Amino acid sequence: MSKGEKRRPETLLAHLGRNPSAHFGTVNTPVYHASTLIRENVEAYEEAGRNRWVKGKSSYGRSGTPTTFAFEETVAALEGAYGAIALSSGLQAIAVALMAFAKAGSHVLVPDSIYYPGRKICEELLRESGVETTFYDPRIGGGIAALIRDNTAMVYLESPGSLTFEVQDVPAIAAAARAAGVVTAIDNTWATPLFFRPLDHGIDIVLHAATKYMVGHSDAMLGVIATREEHYERLRRTSQHMGCAAAPDDLYLGLRGLRTLAVRLERHQENALRLAAWLKQRPEVDRILYPALPDSPDHEIWKRDYKGASGLFAMVLKPCARSSAVAMIDEMEYFGIGASWGGYESLMLLTDPRPIRTATAWTDPGPVVRIHAGLEHSDDLIADLEAGLDRLNAAEDTLAARAG
Ligand SMILES: *Cc1c(COP(=O)(O)O)cnc(C)c1O
């Protein structure tokens, strides 16, 4: 991949992970459906078994096929990593990254803004396995050094944080962990490798919910971990011990999605910026959680480290009844109500960061509404938002009239 590394990401997206001459001339790497892989002879079978942790090698359907390796090789090149490991979901990528390093009696550092099901891995699976988690303020920066203990096995990051969008000072945290000899892993789902390459900033391991922007069409579950060479075998062994295997059709959809990632992200960003700026000047909105806006508290760090902002952000409404926010969300024409994001369509979700944080308090009194800006025309999305805010105001007026 060293030649590919020098090419620009848009070009890599069009050319990585495919080899028509090896596949009957087909432009795309085909879907290999496989469990058993037949070998020439006993020696070849045993050789495959010995090499099953080696990058690009497989002994069985579970340890990969050319479809798996095409996806892995593409993500690794985009992240500037030695290798990548495909998994069946983003959550599985979080679990494998943590479980590969956290052993009984050890300790992990995890940001308070971690994707919530990832928090539950720490609070349940890791705790029951004898691993202690300290949740830290995502804006801690180099201050993380004071929380690192002799038994700290990993500093985990997610930037920006789920629901609340704090951008972490990744280089400062990575440097402090490295100085203490502690491995770092980051969830880079929001930015994708096109907008942020954590390994260039000192991080050891990057993981993604490929389900989101990589797949890009809301139709497959897929995860991936990309890593420096020194951690590759441990991560691959862990994923294989846990029986992880990404499904062939989903790998194909992941690779297919990557082909258009650059053009999709450009439009997601353009739409999100326009919606965020429009919402910000509305009287119903208290503040916008989106680091690309110049007055965001994390704007400077974001501008220093990131090449762009994707389509997911949140607005904090001025204090209002939850039912008024629901009146807005329930009747949106183009914004679907649902988990996940990163597809071509817009989404809106009522969230509540307050009960799930333990290291930092979320004190904004108003409801938090997460928005995914899809690829629709932004004029139509804004008209939809305007009608939604009218419904919110009408609901508030009705409550006031009743109370008054
Ligand atoms: C959705 C998400 C995940 C989990 O990915 P799945 O593929 O849904 O399991 C992990 N991290 C972040 C930031 C996410 O948004």
The ligand as an ORCA input file, in Angstrom:
! r2SCAN-3c Opt
* xyz 0 1
  C     -23.391      3.537     16.029
  C     -22.109      3.740     16.719
  C     -21.369      2.658     17.185
  C     -21.879      1.241     17.089
  O     -21.925      0.784     15.778
  P     -22.935     -0.400     15.365
  O     -22.436     -0.791     14.029
  O     -24.294      0.214     15.374
  O     -22.770     -1.473     16.392
  C     -20.142      2.903     17.746
  N     -19.675      4.155     17.888
  C     -20.371      5.218     17.484
  C     -19.797      6.578     17.657
  C     -21.610      5.056     16.892
  O     -22.313      6.121     16.516
*
